[in-house]
């Protein structure tokens, strides 16, 4: 596995190599490289021309590669660079000026990204905010070195903490909230109540329950798998604990949306460990909320009570009255559900005992 930075570095080296030896024709080399697997050229319906065009494009690309290797063997790249820049000091100054221009443009882009993130938080557009953060951090920032972006760690902290605050802002007690309504805790936790995303049971011999069948029938599940694979690949190359706790939190949240509750709790606990490593109370709180949601969805009252107690401790560290009030209302909802569940169990047991006593008295009546 190659890191995104290494992939970008190799692509850049490939372009520089072509620019050095064939000047402006390097665009044609890139075009020929991509046209070899272009479905618009290699149509499956064209039986005869498909194989001919595939062979032709691969052959011509190999010829160009061999030609470039011959040029590089005759005059290596360092020699061409030396011929262009006979004065080493001028070459170093030119390189330093180019890096400074890239650094300045990167700084402008990062300031624009921060303004957009803060604006999306103010407008409470969480869906767009989370996708924008993932796009910026997963596709742009990971390709920047410390030379181009020396403030990278500070930018990571700013973005992920702003995202965490935006997540916390949505957890508020509604104005006309009632404890007695059905699934009050799940509604308070903003857990989706629809049944469309429930996990499908595998049936032996049924083709629709295979891996490919599920993806074709339910595209949401295939989308969640792609997201999880993306986050797992990013974890492998993540350096800082705050980035890892964000990625584990996103994996757990994706599992929760697909109603895979055990995987959600497993990744949420990993996110809590990474949040402790970077002393981030807010990400600990968000990961505990995912465990609370998974336990409440399974109606595990005791497990939900333990998770709520931990969340209350973290809320005390955050020193926010609204968050503490929210967790207190969640605890009250959970206790109300516990009382209702206990009463239903007692009513069922008393009904069962009365039925057994009636049957036993009927079976032991003396015969006349």
N, C-alpha and C positions, 0 to 999 in steps of 0.2 A: 504494500500500500504506500502510495506517495502522498505527501501532504499537499494541500492546495497551493502553498507557497512554492514548493518544489515543482509542481506541475506548471505553474505560471512562469517560473524561472526557465524551465526547459522550453516552453513555447516561445519565450522571448529570445532565448539563445538560438532557436531554429530560425526565427525571423531575421535576427542579426546576421547569422551565417549566410542566408540567402541574399540579404541586402549588400553584404560585403563583396560577393563574387559576381552577382548578376544584376546589381544595381536596381533599376526600377522594374525589372521583370520578375521580382520576387512575388508580386501579386499573382502572377500566372502559376507559379509553383504552388502557392496556397490553394488556388482554385483547382488545380489538377489533383492535389492531395485530397480535397473534399469531394470532388466529382466522382471519385472511384466508388463511393458508397452512396451516391445520390439516387434515391428511388425515382426521381423525375427522369433521369437518363436511363437507368437500368430497370425497365418495366418488366414485370413478371409475365405480362400478357404477350410480349414479343419474344417468342421462343428462340428464334434464330439470332436476332440482333442483340439479345441480352448477353449471351455468352461472348459474342464477338466484341461488343463494346467494353465488357468487363475485362477481357484479356488485353484489349488495346490500351485502355487507360492505365492498367497496372504496368504494362510493358513500357509505356512512355514515361511514367513516373519513375520507374527503375532506371531508365536511361538518363533522366535528368539528375537523379541522385548519383549515379556513377560519374557523370560529367562534373558535378560539383566536387566530388571526392578527388577527381583528377586535378581540378584547379587548386584545391586545397593542398594536395601533395606537391604540386609545382611551386606554389607560393603560399605558405601557411598564413593563417589569419593574423598572427602577431606581426608578420612581415608587412602585410598590407596596411595594418594600423601604424606601423613604424614609418612606412612610406608616406602616409597621409599626414602624420604628425611627427616630423623629424625632431621637433623640440618637445622633450618630455614634459617640461614645465607647462607649456601651452596645452598639451593633451590633458594633464591633470586639472588644469584650470577649467578647461572645457567640460570635463566630466563633472567637476564640482558644481559648475554653474547649471548643468543639466539636472543634477540631483536636487539642487536648491529650487529650481523651477517646479520639479515634481513635488517636492515637499510643500511648497507654497500652495500649489493647486490642491493637494491632499488636505491641507489645513482648511482651505475654503470649503471643500466638500464636506468635511467633518462638522464644521460649524453650521452648514446648511442642514445636514442630517440631524443635528441636535435641535435646531429650531423646529424642524418637522416633527420630531418625536415629542417635544414639549407641546406643540400645537395639537397633535393627535391625543395627547393625554388630557388637555383642557377640553377638547370636544368629546371626550369619552368614547372614542371610536376604537375599542379594544381589538377588534378583529383586524382592522387595517394597521393598527399600531404593531401588533405582534408579527404580522407578515412583513411589515416594513423593517422591523428590527432584525428579523431573521435574514432578510435580503441583504441589509447593510453589513451585518456582522458575519454572515456565512459566505457571502460572495465577494465582498469588497475589502473589508478590514483584514481578513485572514491572509490576503496577498500582499500586505504591506510589511516591510521590514522595519526594524527599529531605527535605521538610518533615515528612512523616508518619514516615519511616524514615531518620533521619540516619545510622544505623549500617549502611546497606545494603551498603557495600563490605566491611566486616568480616564481615557475615553471609554474603555470597557466598563469601568465602575460607574461612570455617569449614565451610560445607556441602560445597563442592566438594573441599576437602582431606580431610574425613572420608570422603567417597565414594571418593576415590582410595585412601586407606588401606584401606578395606574391600575394594576390588578387589585390592590388593596382597596382602592377608592370605590370599587363596585360593591363591596360587601358592606351594605348598610341595611338597617332595619326599616322595612316599609312603614308608611304612615299608618295605614289601617291593617296592621298585622294581627291575626287571631291565632292563639295557641291551639284552639280546639279543632281547627280544620284538618282534613286528612293530608298526610305527608307535609306537615308544616315545616319540619326541619329541612327537608329536601328543597322546598320552595325558598326557604330562607337562605340556603346555601347556593341557590341559583343552579340547581342540578336539573338537566333536561328530563322531563317526565315522559317523553314519547317513547314508544316501543320499537321504533324503526331500526335502532342501532343495537338491538339485543344480539348477543352472540348466537350464531346458528349452531345447532347440534349436528354432528356428523353422523350420517346414516350409511352403513356399509352397503356398497353396491349402487348408491345414488350418485350419478355423475355431477350433479349440481353442487354437491357438498365437497368436491375436491377443491384444491387451492385455486386452480384456474377458474373453476365454475363460480366460486364466491366472488372473485374479482370482476367477472363479467356481469354477474347478477347485481352485485352491490358495489358500485365504484367507490363509495365512501370508505369501505374497508381497504381497498387497494391503495387509496390515497393515504390512509393512516399508516400503512406499511411503508410506503415511500418516505413519509415524514420521519418515521422511527429509524429507518436505515440512514437517512441524512443526518439525524441527530447523533446516532451511534458512531458514524464516521467522523463527525466533528469532535466527539469526546476523545477519540483516539489521539488527536493532535492538539487538544486543548492544553494550555499551559497553566492557567490561573484557576483557583478553586471557584471563584465567582462565576466564571464561564461554565465550569462543569456543573455547578448546582443549577444554573439556568437550563442547561441541556437535559439533565436528569429530570428537572421539573417539567419540561416540555414533553419528554417521553412519557412520564407518568400521566400528564394531562391528556395526551393522545390515547393512551390505554384506557383512561377513564371515559373518554367520549365514545370509545368502542365497547364499553362495558366489560373490559377485562380488568377486574378489580384487584386480583392478586398481583398481577404485573404492575398495576398502578401503585400499590402500597410498597412493593419491592423497590421500585425506582424512586419513589418519594422518600424512602428512608436513606437511600444513597444521596439524594439531594440534600437531606438534612445533615449528613456527615460532611459533605463538602461545604455547606453553609457554616458549619461550626469551624471548619478550618480557616475560613475567611472572616469569621466573626460577623456574619450577616444575619441579624435577627429577623429581618423582614422576609428573607427567602426561607428561613426555618418556619416562619409562620405560614407562608403560602404552601409549603410542602406538607405541613401538618393539616392544613385545610383539605388537601387532596386525600389524605388518609381518612379524615372525618367524612368526606363525601362518599368514599368507597364503602366505609363501614355503615354509614346511614343508608346507602342504597341497598345494602344486604340486610338491613334491619338488625345489625349487631349492636345492641344497646350498650353492653358493657365495654366493648372495644371503642365505641364512639365516645363513651364517657371518659375513658383514659386519654384518648386523643384530644378531647376538649380541655381536659385538665392541663395537658402539656401546652396547648395553644394559649390558655389563660396565663400560664407562667411567662410565655414569650410576649404576650400582650402587655404584661406588667413591665417587661424590659423596654418595650417600644414607647411606653409612657404616652399612649394615645387614648383619650377617653372614649372616642367613637368605636375603636376596635375592641376595647374592653367591654363596652356596653353590648356590642354585637355578639361577642363570645358568651357573655352572660345570658343573653336571650337564647342563644343556641343551646346552652346548658339547660335552661328552663324547658325548652321544647323537647329535649332528649329525656328529661325527667318525666315530663308529661306523657311521652310515648312509653316510657318504662312502666308508669302506673297503669296506663290503659292495657298494656300487654300483660301485666301481672294480674289485673282484674279478669281479663279474658281467659287466662290460664286457670285461675281459681274457679271461674264459672264453668269451664269445660270439665275440670276435675270433679266438681260437685255434681254436675249433671251425669258424669260417668259413674260416680259412686251411687247415685240414686237409681240409675238404670240397673246396675249390678245387684243392688239390694232388692229391687222389684223382681228381677229374674230369679234370684235365689229364694225369695219367699214364695214365688209361684211354683218353683220346682219341688219345694219341701212341704206342700199342702197335704194333710192326711186324707187318705182315700176313704170314702164312706162304705 
